[in-house]
Amino acid sequence: MAEDVIHSKNGEKATFTIQVQFRQNATWQGTIAWMESKKIQQFRSALEMIKLMDNALSESGSGDDVNWE
């Protein structure tokens, strides 16, 4: 995908900045920033990162044990 197309879609649903700090136990650990709400959260696994993204995109919020503080 061309870079100009990516930038034109920026924030259409949500924009996240992900910083992977470590890769241990066959998964990622790091920080995810939800740009629209200016919230930052640490994650301990790729699954937890995906759950945070899903929680941010869902209208009602999911009942998972991970959420944005």
C-alpha positions in Angstrom: 0.0 0.0 0.0 1.4 3.4 -0.9 2.4 5.7 1.9 0.1 8.5 0.8 -2.9 6.1 0.9 -1.9 5.0 4.5 -1.7 8.7 5.6 -5.1 9.5 4.0 -6.7 6.7 6.1 -5.1 7.8 9.3 -7.6 7.9 12.1 -10.5 6.7 10.0 -11.5 4.2 12.8 -8.6 4.7 15.3 -4.9 5.4 15.3 -2.5 3.4 17.5 1.2 3.8 18.0 2.8 0.5 19.1 6.3 0.3 20.6 7.5 -3.2 21.1 10.2 -3.2 23.8 10.8 -6.9 24.3 10.1 -10.2 22.6 10.1 -12.9 25.3 8.1 -16.2 25.6 7.3 -16.1 21.9 5.3 -12.9 22.2 5.7 -9.1 22.4 5.8 -6.8 25.4 5.6 -3.0 25.0 3.5 0.1 25.0 0.4 1.0 22.9 -0.8 4.6 22.6 -4.4 5.3 21.5 -3.9 8.6 19.7 -7.4 9.9 19.6 -8.0 9.6 23.3 -4.3 10.3 24.3 -4.2 7.2 26.4 -1.1 5.0 26.9 -1.1 1.4 28.2 1.5 -1.2 28.6 0.8 -4.7 27.3 2.4 -8.1 28.2 1.5 -10.1 25.1 0.4 -9.6 21.5 -3.0 -11.0 22.5 -3.4 -8.4 25.3 -2.4 -5.7 22.7 -5.1 -6.9 20.3 -7.7 -6.9 23.2 -6.8 -3.3 24.0 -7.3 -2.3 20.4 -10.6 -4.2 20.3 -11.7 -2.6 23.5 -10.9 0.9 22.1 -12.9 0.2 18.9 -16.0 -1.4 20.5 -18.9 0.9 21.2 -19.9 -0.7 24.5 -16.5 -1.8 25.7 -15.8 -5.5 26.2 -15.9 -7.3 29.5 -12.3 -8.5 29.2 -9.8 -8.0 32.0 -7.8 -5.5 29.9 -8.9 -2.0 29.5 -7.6 1.6 29.0 -6.9 3.4 32.3 
